[in-house]
Amino acid sequence: MRLTFVHSTYTGMLLILATMHLVKIIFAATLLAQAGALVLWDAAPAAAQAGCLSQSAQRQAVRSGQAVRPGQIGRKLGGKVLRLNLCEGSGGLTWRVTVLQGDGRVVDREVDARSGQPIR
């Protein structure tokens, strides 16, 4: 398509500018979509962990001595802690922990919050 009202030397520049503008729009839309996906992904585990305490309640439980510190849990389980939630159960507070073990397996464990000992 040839733009007849624009001199031919400027037609190429207009196409370049239009393309650059389109790339900016696509880039911004991609960033927004990724940010939205991160928010949804981050909120999903909290919703799925029914009976678990909020982060502020978890901090208060640790401060008051109702639960051992999260760092102690990782050392006792011998792996890298991927997810950690303090939850209320029938037997009291427990840490629900997702751990990456040394052999590459990812396992879910439950730990007594007061003693720090694995339950299962």
N, C-alpha and C positions, 0 to 999 in steps of 0.2 A: 504494500500500500504506500502510495506516495502522497505526502502532504503538500498540496499545491500552494497553500498560503504561507508556507515557510520556505525560506531559501534552502536549497539542497545541502549546503554545508552545515546547517543547523539541525537538519533532520536526524543525522546520526547522533548528535549530542542529545537531542530530545529522547531518543530511544535509550541511550545509555542512562540518562537521568531517571527515566521511567522504570527501567530495569532495576536500578539501584534502590529506588523507592519501594518497589515491589519486594525486593530482597529484605529490606528493613521491616516491612510489614510481616512477611513470613517469619522472620527471625523473632520478632516480638510476640507473634502468636504462638510460636513454638515454646518460647520461654514461659508464657502464661500457662500453656497447657501442662508443661512440666511442673510448674509451681503448684498448680491445682492438683496434679496427681500426687505430689509429695504430701500435700496437706491431707488428702484422702487416705493415702497409704499410712501416714503417721497416726491418723485418728482411728483407723480400723483395729489395731491391736487393743487399744484402750476400750473400745466398745465390746470387743470379743472377750475381754477379761472381766466378766461379771463378778462382782464381789471383791474386786481389787481396790485398794486405796489410791487416792490421788497422790501426786508427788509431794505435796505439802504435808499430807497425812503420813506418808511414808517417812519423811524427814523427822516429823514429830515422834513417830514410833521409835525411830533409831535414837533420837535424843533422849527419850524417856526410858530407854533400856528395854522396851518391849521387843525389839528386833536387833540382831547383830548388824554391823555395818556391811554394806554391799561388797566392799573389798575383801572381807573375810570369806564371803561365799565363793568367790572365784578361786581363792587359794585352796579351799577345802575340796572343791570339785575338780581341780586340776585341769582347767581348760580356760578358754577365752569366753567370757560371758557376753552373749549377744543381746539378750533381753532379760530383764529382771523386774518382777512385779511383786509387791507385798499384798497378799490377799487374805481375806478372812475365810476360815473354814470351820468345820464342826469342832475340830480340835484346837482352835485358836489361830493365830497368825502363822502363815507360811510364806516363804519366798518361792514364787514360780520362776524357774530359771531356764533359759535356753542357752546351751553351752556348745561351743565348737571344741571338740576334743582334739588331741594331738594327732590322731589318725585321720582327721578330716571329717569325722561323723558329727552331725548336729543332733543333740539329744535334749529332751525336755526333762527337767528334774524338779522335784519338790523338796524344799529344805525347811526344817523347823526354824521359825524366825527367832526364837529366843536362844536356842542352843547353837544354831548353825549346822546341825547334823542333817545329812540327807535322809529323807523319808522314803523316797522311791527314785 
